[in-house]
Amino acid sequence: MSSDSEGQAALWDLSTGNALQRFGAAAPLNDAVLDAEHSRVLLATRSGMLEVWSLAGQRQRSLQAHSEWIMDVDLHAATGRLATAAGDGKVAVWSLDTLEQRWAEAAHEGRALSLDFSPDGQLLASAGEDGVVQLWSADQGAALARLVHHRGAARSVRFSPDGKFLASGGDDGSVRLWDLSRLHESGEALLASAEHSSGVHLNGSRLELRRP
């Protein structure tokens, strides 16, 4: 799937590079996703509407998902979940079968920019203009972790195929790789690990280099 600011989306055949179908939304688009399980495509518009189209190119329905732009959309077919990120900083998860909202949270200050489900569908990651990367329980919407290391907006988040790591990219030009196996470790344990690997000892407000 591809989409553009002119409100046009296309479904492509990767083997030939040809467009199989084109779709014309009622508003400019920020994202589009193929819902193969239901033989349809979902278009995320800057009006906050989520447009549902058949693969034959017929608009089936429109849903007012957010009051601001829909910035990103992702789905997890195995768990039947759809996630949307909005210009007002909210993140929402929907039933993929009924398109009924399951939960919504104010996730970011400024726009929520990127979303990604973990491979098993149990976690949802979001990134926003506030530079924060958030981890959520995809089922209930509980906030699990708040990762703050980007300077400027965090633009993109992606899980590794095995679900053990999360990558985030930001306006500061950095890509951060997060080890999700360490999310529940205490701050003291993480600090001790960092000191051990770097040879730098954090002593109050001073930095002390350990002697070999």
RANORJO-V980046 format. One record per helix or strand of 2 or more residues. SS is the DSSP state (@ for helix, = for strand). FROM is the first residue (numbers start at 1). LEN is the number of residues. Records with the same first field share a line. If there is no record, write none. Layout:
SS: FROM-LEN, FROM-LEN
//
This chain:
=: 2-2, 8-6, 18-7, 29-7, 40-6, 49-6, 59-6, 70-7, 81-6, 90-6, 101-6, 112-6, 123-6, 132-6, 143-6, 154-6, 165-6, 175-5, 200-4, 206-4
@: 36-3, 180-3, 187-12
//
